Amino acid sequence: MKDYIVRATAAGGQIRAFAACTSAVAEEARKRHNTSPTATVALGQLMTAGTMMGAMMKNDTDILTLQIRGDGPIGGITVTADNQGNVKGYVFNPEASVPVKNGKINVADALGIGLLNVIKDMGLKEPYVGQTILETSEIAQDLTYYYMNSEQIPSSVGLGVLMEKDNTVKCAGGFIIQLMPFAEDAAIDKLEENLKGITSVTELLERGHTPEMILEALLGSLGLEITDTLPAKFYCSCSKERVEKAVVSIGREELQNMIDDGEDIEVKCHFCNTAYQYTIEELKDILTRGEWER
């Protein structure tokens, strides 16, 4: 199954919904960053959320960034996404691991106590920044808390990443269900009843549920209407020219020291782990062209 996002409504527009299959996205991130199973699941879950939350944004130039900072061994996760299904991300400590808990990979202990930031850059003077503490350090639950506390949107978020025995990604996906301000009690009660029947997103994915099937289970009795679908993929727009800005950011003195050392350098993109090589001659050229504070 290819990765994609489904947008839908239900109950005559009283509910909006998103669901996604992100198995290839999560596996691509695992391969690029060589993540442990714990880090793979945590990163895969946040990237899945990112694809759906990015799809909520209106303009092609809008950028969503999700940041988690915690005191657990993973340290933190950063994910960015746009409204076209493109997503990328990384974990601070890709090799981090914690013991399984109740037979499941323990994302909560891997993240620990910390904060969740949601940053929406919509081309305005300042980006929107919403922040909430990690109430449970379970990513889906904390995003549910974020929507209620920071955006005052009653929501239900479900995320899942299932691993194979060889530590590759078997399947990944999730859903976000949101109530509109005019939602009536009858629709709310029925949705709550349906949500009680969903015990695990990974269980649904393992049984072969597509995004449409997940939404049908949640909203089929409420007049589900699929509005559109769009492909999802791991995509990074980095280039040697863009990474050069990171080289410049270290400062003129440090750059000169690198040149004096007489060795070529390698710089990796945080998001996709692509390595870019800079020769001494290229470093000299950057030093000459750079705009430095005086």
C-alpha positions as CSV (number, residue, x, y, z in Angstrom):
1,M,0.0,0.0,0.0
2,K,1.4,3.4,-1.0
3,D,1.4,6.1,1.7
4,Y,-1.4,8.6,1.5
5,I,-3.7,10.9,3.5
6,V,-7.5,11.0,3.5
7,R,-9.5,14.1,4.3
8,A,-13.1,13.6,5.2
9,T,-16.2,15.1,7.0
10,A,-19.1,13.5,8.8
11,A,-22.4,14.4,10.4
12,G,-23.1,17.0,7.8
13,G,-19.8,18.8,8.4
14,Q,-20.1,18.8,12.2
15,I,-16.9,16.6,12.2
16,R,-13.8,16.8,10.1
17,A,-11.4,13.9,9.9
18,F,-8.0,12.8,8.6
19,A,-6.4,9.4,8.3
20,A,-3.1,8.4,6.9
21,C,-1.0,5.4,5.9
22,T,2.7,6.3,6.5
23,S,4.5,2.9,6.4
24,A,7.0,3.9,3.7
25,V,7.5,7.3,5.4
26,A,8.4,5.7,8.7
27,E,10.7,3.1,7.0
28,E,12.5,5.7,5.0
29,A,13.2,7.7,8.2
30,R,14.4,4.5,9.9
31,K,16.8,3.8,7.1
32,R,18.1,7.3,6.8
33,H,18.7,7.8,10.5
34,N,19.5,4.2,11.4
35,T,17.1,4.5,14.4
36,S,16.6,1.9,17.1
37,P,13.1,0.4,17.3
38,T,12.1,2.8,20.1
39,A,13.3,5.8,18.1
40,T,11.7,4.5,14.9
41,V,8.3,4.2,16.6
42,A,8.5,7.6,18.2
43,L,9.7,9.4,15.1
44,G,7.2,7.4,12.9
45,Q,4.3,8.5,15.1
46,L,5.2,12.2,15.1
47,M,5.8,12.1,11.3
48,T,2.4,10.5,10.8
49,A,0.8,13.3,12.9
50,G,2.8,15.8,10.9
51,T,1.4,14.6,7.5
52,M,-2.2,15.0,8.7
53,M,-1.6,18.3,10.5
54,G,0.2,19.6,7.5
55,A,-2.8,18.6,5.3
56,M,-4.9,20.9,7.5
57,M,-2.9,24.0,6.4
58,K,-4.4,26.1,3.5
59,N,-1.4,27.4,1.4
60,D,1.3,25.5,-0.4
61,T,3.9,27.7,1.2
62,D,2.7,27.0,4.8
63,I,5.1,24.9,6.9
64,L,4.2,23.0,10.1
65,T,6.9,22.1,12.6
66,L,6.4,19.7,15.5
67,Q,9.0,19.7,18.2
68,I,9.2,17.5,21.3
69,R,11.8,18.1,23.9
70,G,12.0,15.6,26.8
71,D,14.4,14.5,29.5
72,G,14.2,10.8,28.3
73,P,17.0,9.1,26.4
74,I,15.6,10.1,23.0
75,G,16.1,13.8,24.0
76,G,13.8,15.2,21.4
77,I,12.1,14.9,18.0
78,T,11.6,17.5,15.2
79,V,9.3,17.0,12.3
80,T,8.3,19.4,9.5
81,A,5.5,19.0,7.0
82,D,3.6,21.0,4.3
83,N,0.1,20.7,2.9
84,Q,1.1,18.5,0.0
85,G,1.9,15.4,2.0
86,N,5.7,16.0,2.3
87,V,7.2,15.3,5.7
88,K,10.7,14.9,7.2
89,G,12.1,14.5,10.7
90,Y,14.8,13.3,13.0
91,V,15.4,12.3,16.6
92,F,18.1,13.7,18.7
93,N,19.5,10.4,19.8
94,P,18.6,7.8,17.1
95,E,20.2,4.9,19.0
96,A,18.2,5.5,22.2
97,S,16.3,2.5,23.6
98,V,14.3,1.6,26.6
99,P,12.8,-1.7,27.8
100,V,9.4,-2.7,26.4
101,K,6.4,-2.2,28.6
102,N,3.4,-4.5,28.6
103,G,4.8,-6.1,25.5
104,K,4.9,-2.8,23.6
105,I,7.7,-0.3,22.7
106,N,7.7,2.3,25.4
107,V,7.7,5.7,23.7
108,A,6.6,7.5,26.9
109,D,9.7,6.5,28.9
110,A,11.9,7.2,25.9
111,L,10.6,10.8,25.7
112,G,10.3,11.5,29.4
113,I,9.0,14.7,30.9
114,G,9.1,17.7,28.6
115,L,7.3,20.0,26.1
116,L,5.4,19.8,22.8
117,N,5.7,22.8,20.4
118,V,3.5,23.2,17.4
119,I,4.8,25.9,15.0
120,K,2.8,27.1,12.0
121,D,4.6,29.3,9.5
122,M,1.9,30.8,7.3
123,G,3.8,33.6,5.8
124,L,2.8,36.2,8.4
125,K,5.1,38.5,10.3
126,E,5.5,35.9,13.1
127,P,4.7,32.2,13.0
128,Y,2.0,30.8,15.3
129,V,3.5,28.9,18.2
130,G,1.5,26.6,20.5
131,Q,3.0,24.8,23.4
132,T,1.9,22.3,26.0
133,I,3.6,20.1,28.5
134,L,3.8,16.4,27.8
135,E,0.9,15.2,29.9
136,T,1.5,11.5,29.2
137,S,4.5,11.4,26.8
138,E,2.4,9.3,24.6
139,I,2.4,11.3,21.4
140,A,-1.2,10.8,20.3
141,Q,-2.6,11.6,23.7
142,D,-0.4,14.7,24.0
143,L,-1.5,16.0,20.6
144,T,-5.1,15.5,21.8
145,Y,-4.3,17.6,24.9
146,Y,-2.6,20.2,22.7
147,Y,-5.6,20.6,20.5
148,M,-7.9,21.1,23.4
149,N,-5.7,23.3,25.5
150,S,-3.9,25.5,22.8
151,E,-6.4,25.6,20.0
152,Q,-9.7,24.8,21.9
153,I,-10.6,22.1,19.3
154,P,-12.0,18.9,20.8
155,S,-10.0,16.2,19.0
156,S,-9.1,12.5,19.1
157,V,-5.7,11.5,17.8
158,G,-4.6,7.9,17.1
159,L,-1.1,7.0,15.9
160,G,0.6,3.6,15.4
161,V,3.9,2.2,14.1
162,L,4.3,-1.6,14.1
163,M,7.7,-3.2,13.7
164,E,8.8,-6.4,12.0
165,K,11.1,-8.9,13.9
166,D,14.1,-7.6,11.8
167,N,13.4,-4.1,13.2
168,T,12.1,-2.7,9.9
169,V,8.7,-0.9,9.8
170,K,5.8,-3.3,9.1
171,C,3.1,-0.6,9.0
172,A,2.4,2.9,10.2
173,G,-0.6,5.2,10.2
174,G,-3.1,7.1,12.2
175,F,-6.1,9.4,12.4
176,I,-7.2,12.8,13.7
177,I,-10.9,13.4,14.4
178,Q,-12.1,17.0,15.2
179,L,-15.4,18.4,16.3
180,M,-16.6,21.7,14.7
181,P,-17.9,24.4,17.1
182,F,-21.5,23.7,16.0
183,A,-21.3,20.0,16.6
184,E,-24.5,18.7,18.2
185,D,-24.7,16.5,21.2
186,A,-26.1,13.5,19.3
187,A,-23.1,13.5,16.9
188,I,-20.7,13.9,19.8
189,D,-22.2,11.0,21.8
190,K,-22.1,8.7,18.7
191,L,-18.5,9.6,18.0
192,E,-17.5,9.0,21.6
193,E,-19.2,5.6,21.4
194,N,-17.4,4.7,18.2
195,L,-14.0,5.8,19.6
196,K,-14.4,3.4,22.5
197,G,-14.4,0.5,20.0
198,I,-10.9,1.5,18.7
199,T,-8.4,0.0,21.2
200,S,-5.3,0.2,19.1
201,V,-4.3,1.9,15.8
202,T,-1.5,-0.7,15.3
203,E,-4.0,-3.5,15.7
204,L,-6.2,-2.0,12.9
205,L,-3.1,-1.5,10.7
206,E,-1.9,-5.1,11.3
207,R,-5.4,-6.3,10.2
208,G,-4.9,-4.4,6.9
209,H,-7.1,-1.4,7.6
210,T,-6.7,1.4,5.0
211,P,-7.2,5.0,6.1
212,E,-10.7,4.8,4.6
213,M,-11.5,1.7,6.6
214,I,-10.3,3.4,9.8
215,L,-12.5,6.4,9.2
216,E,-15.4,4.1,8.2
217,A,-15.0,2.3,11.6
218,L,-15.1,5.7,13.4
219,L,-17.5,7.7,11.3
220,G,-19.4,5.3,9.0
221,S,-22.5,5.6,11.2
222,L,-22.3,9.4,11.1
223,G,-22.5,9.8,7.3
224,L,-18.8,9.7,6.4
225,E,-17.9,11.7,3.3
226,I,-14.4,11.4,1.8
227,T,-13.5,14.8,0.4
228,D,-10.1,14.0,-1.1
229,T,-6.8,12.1,-0.8
230,L,-3.2,13.1,-1.4
231,P,0.0,11.1,-1.4
232,A,2.4,11.3,1.5
233,K,6.2,10.9,1.3
234,F,9.4,11.5,3.1
235,Y,10.9,14.5,1.4
236,C,13.7,16.9,2.2
237,S,14.5,20.0,0.2
238,C,18.1,20.3,1.4
239,S,20.9,21.0,-1.0
240,K,24.6,21.7,-0.9
241,E,23.8,25.4,-1.3
242,R,21.3,25.4,1.6
243,V,23.6,23.4,3.9
244,E,26.3,26.0,3.1
245,K,24.3,28.4,5.4
246,A,25.0,26.1,8.3
247,V,28.7,26.3,7.4
248,V,28.5,30.1,7.4
249,S,26.7,30.1,10.8
250,I,29.7,28.7,12.6
251,G,31.4,32.1,12.2
252,R,34.3,33.5,10.3
253,E,37.0,32.5,12.8
254,E,35.9,28.9,13.1
255,L,35.7,28.6,9.3
256,Q,39.2,30.0,9.0
257,N,40.4,27.4,11.5
258,M,38.9,24.7,9.4
259,I,40.8,26.0,6.3
260,D,44.0,26.2,8.3
261,D,43.6,22.6,9.3
262,G,43.9,21.7,5.6
263,E,41.2,19.0,5.6
264,D,38.0,18.7,3.7
265,I,34.8,18.7,5.8
266,E,31.5,16.8,5.7
267,V,28.2,18.3,6.8
268,K,25.0,16.3,7.2
269,C,21.4,17.5,7.0
270,H,19.7,16.9,10.3
271,F,16.4,15.9,8.6
272,C,17.5,13.4,6.0
273,N,21.1,12.6,7.0
274,T,22.4,13.4,3.5
275,A,26.2,14.2,3.7
276,Y,27.7,17.1,1.8
277,Q,31.4,17.4,1.2
278,Y,33.2,20.8,1.2
279,T,36.8,21.0,-0.1
280,I,39.3,23.5,1.3
281,E,38.9,25.5,-1.9
282,E,35.1,25.6,-1.4
283,L,35.6,26.7,2.2
284,K,37.9,29.5,1.1
285,D,35.2,30.5,-1.4
286,I,32.5,30.5,1.3
287,L,34.8,32.6,3.5
288,T,35.3,35.1,0.7
289,R,31.6,35.3,-0.2
290,G,30.1,35.2,3.3
291,E,28.3,38.1,4.8
292,W,29.9,38.5,8.2
293,E,28.9,40.8,11.1
294,R,31.4,43.6,11.5
